[in-house]
Amino acid sequence: MSGLNLNEGMRQNLQRIIIRFNAEMQQRAECAHPKRDNSLGIHIRHSDKGVTRGGVIALSDFFPYANAFVENGGGSIFVATDSSLVIEEITSKWPSHVVYQGGTTLSRNDTATFDLAVSHHQTNLEALTDILALSKCTYLFMDFQLCQKPQYI
C-alpha cells in the first residue's frame, strides 16, 4: 500500500478489502489448477446466490461452450462452483479436461456454503483459491446474471 497517494482513512478502508495472495494461497491455486496454458475458467453458482439472483442457469447451458472449447484445441477447463451436484454432473458428462478444487465444502441445495462449513475461514480460503485459480485461466466464461456486466474488458 506504500507509494499510493491516499489519506489515512482511505488507506485503512482499502487494507480491509484488498487481498494480496501469499505463497500458500498461490500454492493452493496451483494445486487446484496445475495446467493453465490455453485454459478456460468457468464460475457456476448454484446455491444461495443462483437461486436469489434470477435463478440457476442449467449446466446444459454451459456444456456447449465447454465442449466447443475442447473440440477446438482448448486445454483444461477449471470449474469454480459451490455445488456438489455441479461437480457430480460435470465429472460424468463433460469432457475429461475439467478440473476443480477438491476437498471443499459444497452445497447440495440452495444453502450457502458459508452456512455449511466448519469455519468461515475455511470457506474463505476455498473461495479465494477459486478466485485465484480463475484469474490464472487464459479465458474466462462467466454468467453476467450473477454480477454486473463490465463496460470494458
Disulfide bonds with the S-S distance in Angstrom:
none
